[in-house]
């Protein structure tokens, strides 16, 4: 059994992959990374592997690309995982006074904007949080620090100067842990949420009519996301997460929804 | 009067800036670019300038960052502009057989995926469509081509091998042309659309109730986008575009919406 996640070793998806490895008794050496999300779904689904799929960050918003992958490949969700994001300022030594610049991914820099302003450190955009740590370790330039995870600091032997420096202390990323549909694996979710994807018909007030199916049954929607259908310009479909009602209510709601939709994909229970 | 757009000279926002310059009789030398959208809003709003703000692409989806900027800065929309995106494969010479790799922005490569597959050309991710053209012009390596605009091909003196190579021929980007609120400038829009941003109250079926205000009046919604409020985790607000009804209907609808919302910002008519 292998685990795949996107991008660079020791990015934040890797922290999740370590947690998943522990939960499923998978050896650390069976964790692999891929360059892009597309690669991850395209290539590694064939290997009967577990995939780490970030869905949304509470500050930066949704990873829209992954909604398409999740609906285009035959996968299922076995775990919905929330990772608390703690950015650290890491550096070669502990003498803070010399730091002039902090390197990190654009999103991470945005999330630590006030912290950097207060410390008079200039933000510098870099590819990735983990790569920034690597870059700092390699340059050996004392005026440069990185914003990254504590795990990356460990890997590259850097000092953690400050922990949890993000302006929003509630910064959290929601992940789906995903496997091929045909695979059987223990589900660590509480099995109480459902995600669907639907394309509305072309009629007046159609979204309102679609939501009616849920509203009249007090089904609690936890997320709605509009996405381009990619079939025609400025035509949208909707991704909906909701708390699972009893079987009968669920079927009624979906039947009603179908009346106003061109297409409804019931994607996953988790 | 100056015009500002984000990123690199001769990217696709620049094509729009040229069109805006023509419309408002502004000299080409008064067009400037900024590194990030944030810089554009932060710095250049003080200059009483026109800003070119991409909002959504019909294939790649919304530029979420700009929804926040538009609501956080005192601006107004003077023109809603749709630019048809035509990616070109550009190169040093016309002998196509030697091309092995095509460089471009990740999104542009995705949009030309089938074309590249058919021609057996490997996609290579680069910063930006325009920078890719510059890179090709500089490397002088005949195995490398770029995917970019015809404008960039002209600038860097590259041959256009193929025009309109995107898989979706209807690929379009929607721009808002934006100025500071206090400025007066001719509005080229037809003044028939409105954008609002609202934060819903915490009550059952609240989005459904909000949409009710529009549905019962046959007000046509053209776009709904959910965005993190950035105030608390997994709390969303909604961006809504709709066709402008008469004044009375509009006021009634907004009054009703306010009943279910913590906050309603009526952003713009255009």
Interface residues (C-beta under 8 A of the other chain):
Chain A: X56 X57 X58 X59 X60 X61 X64 X168 X170 X171 X172 X174 X204 X205 X207 X208 X209 X211 X212 X214 X215 X218 X220 X221 X222 X223 X224 X225 X226 X227 X228 X230 X232 X233 X234 X236
Chain B: X56 X57 X58 X59 X60 X61 X64 X168 X170 X171 X172 X174 X204 X205 X207 X208 X209 X211 X212 X214 X215 X218 X220 X221 X222 X223 X224 X225 X226 X227 X228 X230 X232 X233 X234 X236
